[in-house]
């Protein structure tokens, strides 16, 4: 039985600024992901606040929102079997220093905040996050 899932992936401002978007997309496609849709956009701080609403009570919330809205980002819908988990494995730990060798954050992440990529943390959140950026 197939467990085809979709997940949201964001290439964050630090990675876009360093022109890493093509290289990061290639990592996903080499790992068997299909990029269903993608677009390069810049969001406002209020949009970032809406997107990260789940983190509203956390101390890093304001910085996170300021950062995500600080420059262009690439948002993508990735599709593959068990996409949410597979994407999280490829991204690596939130803190690039703790991320495993070969993960995107180990390779490109600058800091916990500037860790190059975002990925949905559950199938339910993936649906919400995809809908946030790709309202058809």
Secondary structure, DSSP 8 states (H G I E B T S, - for coil): ---EEEEEEEE-HHHHHTT-HHHHHHHHHHTT-EEEEEEEE---HHHHHHHTGGGTTSTTHHHHHHHHTSS-EEEEEEEEETHHHHHHHHH--SSTTTS-TTSHHHHH--SSS--SEEE-SSHHHHHHHHHHH---
